[in-house]
Amino acid sequence: MKDYSYYQYMKTRTDEQSEAGTLSDFIKNDSMFPKQETDYQKISEYLERNPYPDITLTTFDETYRDYQDWLNH
């Protein structure tokens, strides 16, 4: 199993032409994003308090599931 943060995973999605890619770009440019965090609840709470334009928490949920799959492969 890999030992990477959600932020590190999302950097692999940068420049995708998708909602995940858009979320990745926002996260990459957010100096306050918890870059070392792996915990779903803590990241979700951060995104609820600091929403990005036109990004839903559903997109976060989907990318977090992808992140978990990525860690296990």
C-alpha positions as CSV (number, residue, x, y, z in Angstrom):
1,M,0.0,0.0,0.0
2,K,1.3,3.5,-0.9
3,D,1.7,6.1,1.7
4,Y,0.7,9.4,0.1
5,S,-1.6,12.2,1.1
6,Y,-4.8,13.0,-0.8
7,Y,-3.0,16.2,-2.0
8,Q,-0.2,14.1,-3.5
9,Y,-2.8,12.0,-5.3
10,M,-4.7,15.0,-6.6
11,K,-1.5,16.3,-8.2
12,T,-1.6,13.3,-10.5
13,R,-5.0,14.6,-11.7
14,T,-3.8,18.1,-12.6
15,D,-4.7,19.3,-16.1
16,E,-7.3,16.6,-16.7
17,Q,-10.3,17.9,-18.6
18,S,-12.8,16.8,-15.9
19,E,-14.3,17.9,-12.7
20,A,-11.5,16.0,-10.9
21,G,-8.9,17.9,-12.9
22,T,-10.6,21.2,-12.0
23,L,-10.6,20.2,-8.3
24,S,-7.0,19.3,-8.6
25,D,-6.1,22.7,-10.0
26,F,-7.9,24.5,-7.2
27,I,-6.2,22.3,-4.6
28,K,-2.8,22.8,-6.1
29,N,-3.3,26.6,-6.0
30,D,-4.8,26.7,-2.5
31,S,-1.9,27.5,-0.1
32,M,-4.0,26.6,2.9
33,F,-5.1,23.2,1.7
34,P,-4.1,20.5,4.3
35,K,-1.4,19.0,2.1
36,Q,-0.3,16.2,4.4
37,E,-3.9,15.0,5.2
38,T,-5.2,11.6,4.4
39,D,-8.3,11.6,6.5
40,Y,-11.6,11.8,4.6
41,Q,-13.5,13.7,7.3
42,K,-10.8,16.3,7.8
43,I,-10.5,17.1,4.1
44,S,-14.2,17.1,3.7
45,E,-14.6,19.6,6.6
46,Y,-11.9,21.8,5.0
47,L,-13.7,21.8,1.7
48,E,-17.0,22.6,3.3
49,R,-15.5,25.6,5.1
50,N,-13.6,26.7,2.0
51,P,-15.7,25.8,-1.1
52,Y,-14.3,26.1,-4.6
53,P,-16.4,27.7,-7.3
54,D,-18.4,25.2,-9.3
55,I,-17.0,22.2,-7.4
56,T,-19.4,19.9,-5.5
57,L,-18.5,17.7,-2.6
58,T,-19.7,14.8,-4.8
59,T,-16.6,15.4,-6.9
60,F,-14.5,15.2,-3.7
61,D,-16.2,12.0,-2.7
62,E,-15.5,10.4,-6.1
63,T,-11.8,11.5,-6.1
64,Y,-11.4,10.3,-2.5
65,R,-12.6,6.8,-3.5
66,D,-10.2,7.0,-6.5
67,Y,-7.5,8.0,-4.1
68,Q,-8.1,5.0,-1.9
69,D,-8.1,2.7,-4.9
70,W,-4.8,4.3,-6.0
71,L,-3.2,3.7,-2.6
72,N,-4.1,0.0,-2.8
73,H,-2.6,-0.6,-6.2
